[in-house]
Amino acid sequence: MPQLDTSTWFITITSMIITLFIMFQLKISKHCYYNNPEPLTTKMQMHSTPWKTKWTKIYLPLLLPQQ
């Protein structure tokens, strides 16, 4: 049975890693990055909700007698 020749593995793996590195660098360098967007000033709108202005049964303390 012939023995496996591993003498070329080092150069093959090294050249593959270098090629992948170069390809990724080229791919990343062609990527278009957007400029930093300016934050928009949004107006805060207050909605009138009934639970903000009055107490409900859920919020009453438990020690008070029920009506």
Contacts in CASP RR format, 6 or more apart in sequence:
PFRMAT RR
TARGET T0000
AUTHOR 0000-0000-0000
METHOD contacts of the structure
MODEL  1
MPQLDTSTWFITITSMIITLFIMFQLKISKHCYYNNPEPLTTKMQMHSTP
WKTKWTKIYLPLLLPQQ
END
